């Protein structure tokens, strides 16, 4: 028997809280900003994986990877724009 949606959400929140405590101890503004992005996205990931049996830990870290990928894409786009402007 699987989890109920509220209990799954609570488990996801516990994983986010663990990650938040670690980041607080590291005193990293960069990681704090990334965690905010993860918190914004985690419910989308949770909804998308509703029919799948995904551990809350894995869901949070998948969302972390998603947030990192988007940040990398932003930097890539910025870099390509700068390169193109220098070529002109």
C-alpha positions in Angstrom: 0.0 0.0 0.0 1.3 3.4 -1.0 1.5 6.7 0.9 -1.3 9.2 1.0 -0.6 12.5 -0.8 -0.4 14.5 2.5 2.0 12.0 4.1 4.1 12.0 0.9 4.2 15.9 1.0 5.3 15.8 4.6 8.1 13.4 3.8 9.2 15.6 0.9 9.1 18.6 3.3 11.3 16.7 5.8 13.9 16.1 3.1 13.8 19.8 2.2 14.3 20.7 5.8 17.4 18.4 6.1 18.9 20.0 3.0 18.1 23.4 4.4 19.9 22.6 7.7 23.0 21.5 5.9 23.0 24.6 3.7 22.6 26.8 6.8 25.6 25.2 8.4 27.6 25.8 5.2 26.7 29.6 5.2 26.5 29.5 1.4 24.3 32.2 -0.2 24.7 30.4 -3.5 23.3 27.2 -2.1 20.6 29.1 -0.2 19.4 30.7 -3.5 19.5 27.3 -5.2 17.4 25.8 -2.4 14.8 28.5 -2.9 14.6 27.5 -6.6 14.2 23.8 -5.5 11.4 24.8 -3.1 9.6 26.6 -6.0 9.9 23.5 -8.3 9.4 20.6 -5.9 5.6 20.6 -6.1 5.8 20.5 -9.9 8.0 17.4 -9.7 5.8 15.9 -7.1 2.8 16.3 -9.3 4.6 15.0 -12.3 5.7 11.9 -10.4 2.3 11.2 -8.8 1.8 7.9 -10.5 5.3 6.7 -9.9 6.8 5.2 -6.8 9.6 7.8 -6.1 11.2 8.1 -2.7 10.9 11.6 -1.3 14.7 11.9 -1.0 15.1 11.1 -4.7 12.3 13.5 -5.6 14.1 16.4 -3.8 17.4 15.6 -5.4 15.9 15.2 -8.8 14.4 18.7 -8.4 17.8 20.0 -7.3 19.3 18.6 -10.5 16.5 20.3 -12.5 17.2 23.6 -10.8 20.9 23.3 -11.4 20.3 22.4 -15.1 18.2 25.5 -15.5 20.8 27.8 -13.9 23.5 26.3 -16.2 21.3 26.9 -19.2 20.9 30.6 -18.1 24.7 30.9 -17.9 25.1 29.2 -21.2 22.7 31.6 -22.9 24.4 34.6 -21.3 27.8 33.3 -22.5 26.6 32.7 -26.0 25.0 36.2 -26.2 28.3 37.7 -25.1 30.3 35.7 -27.6 27.9 36.8 -30.4 28.1 40.4 -29.4 31.9 40.3 -29.5 31.8 38.8 -33.0 29.7 41.6 -34.3 
